[in-house]
Amino acid sequence: MDRESEQFCRLAGAGDDAASLAEAALVIGRDVYPDLDVAAELTHLHELGAKLRARLPEDLVITARLHALNRYLFDELGFRGNDDAYYDPRNSYLNELLARRLGIPITLAIVYLCVGQTIGLKLRGVSFPGHFLVSLSCPDGLVVLDPFAAGRSHSEASLREKLSQVAGETDAAVLPLGGFLEPSDNRQIALRMLRNLKSIYQKRGEHDKTLLVLQRMLLLAPEIAAEWRARAEAYHKLECFRAALNDYQHYLSLEPEAPDRREVEALVLQLRESCAKIN
């Protein structure tokens, strides 16, 4: 593993530190924006938090800090969710969010976490099904916040409504919400960002960018067999036959009882023949 990859894994493994998460997100962005200045973007993000912190009295209560954060980010600075072009890949890159102030739940949440932690709010990311959220433990209980909706707090009813969009109304009505509201660490959040990008690029048929995303995913989660298969497919479509062959074989070693084993074994045979012809 090279030094840059080691740094990325270290950042993604830094627990719930929002600054490290933001840096990991910017490193992901550098795969597509090679001239991206990570240090400059981090400085910009730090300055956003420092400006708000300088305005607030030290003894300000949690709820007032939260209201100040929402007013600052969404009313004053104009950060918002991109409803009009939700699947534009730019929404999934933190550098683009900072420049355009348009994003999806998870990138908006990273800014929300960074600025919020700077002003003393112990915010945590929440990988809620279908829609990334943020939580805050208050004296009266857990508050669940939606940066995509300008920091609006969710009631149990609204959370179940969101859950129903993924799990169906029947299951959403009875499933315990607590398990879906557990805080996510940096690694989990980075992987969710990468899954979003993988899905976008696969649908767009951009196999080269799909491959870049999968390289990152496998750095963080080499135990996930499905991502080895996905990378094999990306290599195959890019006619990188030997790399595809290696990844298909590794997939089968991780999933010896895979339901698609026969299909993959057939692909392995084809690729061996292709590699033999190349030799």
Secondary structure, 3 states (H helix, E strand, C coil): CCHHHHHHHHHHCCCCCHHHHHHHHHHHHHCCCCCCCHHHHHHHHHHHHHHHHHHCCCCCCHHHHHHHHHHHHHHHCCCEECCCCCCCHHHHCHHHHHHHCEECHHHHHHHHHHHHHHCCCCEEEECCCCCCEEEEEECCEEEEEEHHHCCEECCHHHHHHHHHHHHCHHHHHHCCCHHHHCECCHHHHHHHHHHHHHHHHHHHCCHHHHHHHHHHHHHHCCCCHHHHHHHHHHHHHCCCHHHHHHHHHHHHHHCCCCCCHHHHHHHHHHHHHHHHHHC
